[in-house]
């Protein structure tokens, strides 16, 4: 891999854009549309160039292909607000994005994995996901069932990785190359090191090029481990200026 220490990558992670439903309540995962628009404007003002999935994957092996300040916008769980609330602003700013969909829950509802921690929200169906694809939002994998991978054995982890990819590729008619760990759970701690290695091997064997977790800020290139990419979790009160090191 070619060294490129003068370049940085910031991966921002969102969940829901807009307001909670009438019978719901506000949580940190809801980013009001005005705040979301401000974040996009700040990226533009501070000369962060938002890249699409194709350029992101290309840059994993050739970081010189990325701009000096590259940003990847990601959205977990594929809530329907991705299409109704986030997409209009992404279009207005002409910015691409990535949405991580849960293969077994397409067209379902959020309590199947959120429980009582978040309001009941609809998830994107296949028509929504195809519309997002046409609009420059690449649909990638967030697992098959949204179970925390550290609670699964190696065979179950491999099934989550492979089945989610197969379902999404069949439904979308395109390749899926990036994975986002449910709950950001890519494993941590000394006892998990060997399991992390086996999980990375399972992702690589399934032809994923990268995997995203949470934690950390901007990434200085070149990337050492593409299967443990840190993302900045973004909520309504995030100080984006501080997170991006300005």
C-alpha positions in Angstrom: 0.0 0.0 0.0 1.3 3.4 -0.9 1.9 5.8 2.1 -0.2 8.9 2.1 0.3 10.6 5.5 -0.9 14.0 4.2 -4.5 12.7 3.7 -7.2 12.0 6.2 -10.6 10.2 6.2 -13.6 11.0 8.4 -16.4 8.5 8.5 -19.6 10.0 10.0 -22.3 7.7 11.3 -25.9 8.8 11.5 -29.1 6.9 12.4 -32.4 8.9 12.0 -32.9 12.3 10.4 -35.9 14.3 11.3 -38.4 14.2 14.2 -39.7 11.2 16.1 -43.2 10.0 15.2 -46.2 11.6 16.9 -46.4 8.9 19.5 -42.7 8.7 20.0 -40.0 10.6 21.9 -36.7 12.2 21.2 -33.5 10.3 21.6 -29.9 11.1 20.7 -30.2 9.1 17.5 -32.6 11.7 16.0 -30.9 14.5 14.2 -33.3 17.4 13.2 -33.2 18.2 9.5 -32.0 21.8 10.2 -29.1 20.3 12.2 -28.3 17.8 9.5 -28.3 20.5 6.9 -25.9 22.5 9.0 -23.5 19.5 9.3 -23.5 19.2 5.5 -22.8 22.9 5.1 -20.0 22.7 7.6 -18.3 19.9 5.7 -18.5 21.9 2.5 -17.3 25.1 4.2 -14.3 23.3 5.8 -13.3 21.7 2.5 -14.1 18.1 3.3 -14.9 16.3 0.1 -17.7 13.8 0.5 -16.8 10.6 -1.5 -19.0 7.8 -2.8 -18.6 4.1 -2.1 -16.8 3.5 -5.3 -14.1 6.0 -4.5 -14.0 4.9 -0.9 -13.3 1.3 -1.9 -10.7 2.4 -4.5 -8.9 4.4 -1.9 -8.5 1.5 0.5 -5.7 0.2 -1.7 -4.7 3.6 -3.3 -5.1 6.3 -0.7 -3.6 8.9 -3.1 -6.8 8.6 -5.0 -8.7 10.3 -2.1 -8.8 14.0 -1.6 -6.7 15.5 1.2 -9.8 15.7 3.4 -12.2 12.8 2.5 -15.5 12.3 4.3 -17.8 9.3 4.0 -21.4 9.8 5.2 -23.0 6.6 6.6 -26.5 5.8 8.0 -27.2 2.7 10.1 -30.3 0.5 10.0 -31.9 2.0 6.9 -34.8 3.8 8.6 -37.3 5.1 6.1 -36.4 8.7 7.2 -33.2 8.0 5.1 -35.4 8.4 2.0 -37.9 10.9 3.2 -35.7 13.3 5.3 -32.0 12.7 4.6 -32.1 12.2 0.9 -33.5 15.7 -0.1 -30.7 17.4 1.8 -28.1 15.1 0.3 -29.4 15.9 -3.1 -29.4 19.7 -2.3 -25.7 19.5 -1.4 -24.9 17.0 -4.1 -23.4 14.6 -1.6 -23.3 10.8 -1.9 -23.8 8.5 1.1 -23.9 4.9 2.3 -26.8 3.3 4.1 -26.3 0.0 6.0 -29.4 -2.2 5.8 -30.4 -5.2 7.9 -31.1 -7.9 5.4 -33.7 -9.9 7.3 -35.7 -6.8 8.3 -36.1 -4.9 5.1 -39.6 -3.4 5.1 -39.9 -4.2 8.8 -40.0 -2.0 11.9 -37.4 -0.9 14.4 -38.7 -2.6 17.6 -37.4 -5.9 16.2 -33.9 -4.8 17.2 -34.3 -1.4 19.1 -36.7 -2.9 21.7 -38.2 -0.2 23.9 -35.1 2.0 23.7 -36.2 3.9 20.6 -39.7 4.8 19.1 -41.3 2.5 16.6 -40.0 3.5 13.2 -40.5 1.9 9.8 -37.5 0.6 7.9 -36.8 1.0 4.2 -38.5 -1.6 1.9 -36.9 -2.7 -1.4 -38.5 0.1 -3.3 -37.0 2.6 -0.9 -33.5 1.0 -1.1 -33.6 0.9 -4.9 -34.7 4.6 -5.0 -31.8 5.4 -2.7 -29.4 3.5 -5.0 -30.6 5.5 -8.0 -30.1 8.7 -6.0 -26.4 8.0 -5.1 -26.8 6.4 -1.8 -25.1 3.0 -1.8 -26.9 0.2 0.2 -24.4 -2.0 2.1 -24.7 -4.6 4.8 -25.6 -4.2 8.5 -25.8 -7.9 9.1 -28.7 -10.3 8.6 -30.5 -10.0 12.0 -28.8 -7.1 13.8 -27.4 -9.3 16.5 -24.3 -8.2 18.3 -21.5 -10.3 16.8 -19.5 -10.7 20.0 -22.4 -12.8 21.4 -22.3 -15.2 18.5 -20.0 -18.1 17.7 -17.8 -18.2 14.6 -20.3 -20.2 12.6 -23.1 -17.7 13.5 -20.9 -14.7 12.7 -20.1 -16.2 9.3 -23.8 -16.8 8.6 -24.6 -13.1 9.5 -21.9 -11.9 7.2 -22.6 -14.1 4.2 -26.4 -14.2 4.3 -26.8 -10.5 4.6 -24.5 -10.0 1.6 -26.4 -12.6 -0.5 -29.8 -11.2 0.3 -28.9 -7.6 -0.5 -27.0 -8.5 -3.7 -30.0 -10.6 -4.9 -32.5 -7.8 -4.1 -30.5 -4.9 -5.4 -28.8 -6.6 -8.4 -25.3 -5.3 -7.4 -22.3 -6.1 -5.3 -22.1 -5.4 -1.6 -18.6 -4.7 -0.3 -18.8 -2.9 3.0 -20.1 -4.1 6.4 -21.1 -2.1 9.5 -21.1 -4.0 12.8 -24.5 -4.0 14.5 -24.2 -1.7 17.6 -20.7 -1.0 16.5 -19.8 -4.4 18.0 -16.6 -5.5 16.3 -15.2 -6.8 19.5 -12.9 -5.3 22.0 -10.5 -6.3 24.8 -7.7 -8.8 25.0 -10.0 -11.9 25.2 -11.6 -10.9 21.9 -8.4 -10.5 19.8 -8.5 -14.0 18.3 -12.2 -13.8 17.6 -11.7 -10.4 15.9 -9.1 -12.0 13.6 -11.5 -14.8 12.7 -14.3 -12.3 12.0 -12.0 -10.2 9.8 -11.1 -13.4 7.9 -14.8 -14.3 7.5 -15.5 -10.8 6.1 -12.5 -11.0 3.7 -13.5 -14.5 2.6 -17.0 -13.2 1.8 -15.4 -10.5 -0.4 -16.1 -7.6 1.9 -13.5 -4.9 1.4 -14.0 -3.1 4.7 -16.0 -3.0 7.9 -17.1 -0.1 10.1 -17.4 0.2 13.9 -17.7 3.3 16.2 -15.1 5.1 18.3 -12.2 7.3 17.3 -12.1 10.4 15.1 -10.5 11.1 11.8 -8.4 8.4 10.3 -4.9 9.1 9.1 -3.9 7.3 6.0 -2.8 4.8 5.0 -5.4 2.5 6.7 -3.8 -0.3 8.7 -6.9 -2.5 9.2 -9.9 -1.9 6.8 -12.1 -4.3 8.9 -12.0 -2.1 12.0 -12.7 1.4 10.6 -13.6 4.0 13.3 -16.6 6.2 12.7 -17.7 9.4 14.4 -21.2 8.8 15.8 -23.2 12.0 15.1 -26.2 13.1 17.1 -28.1 16.4 17.5 -25.5 17.9 19.8 -22.3 16.8 18.1 -19.6 19.4 17.9 -18.5 18.5 14.4 -15.7 21.1 14.5 -14.1 19.4 17.5 -14.7 15.9 16.1 -12.9 16.8 12.8 -10.0 18.4 14.6 -10.4 21.9 13.5 
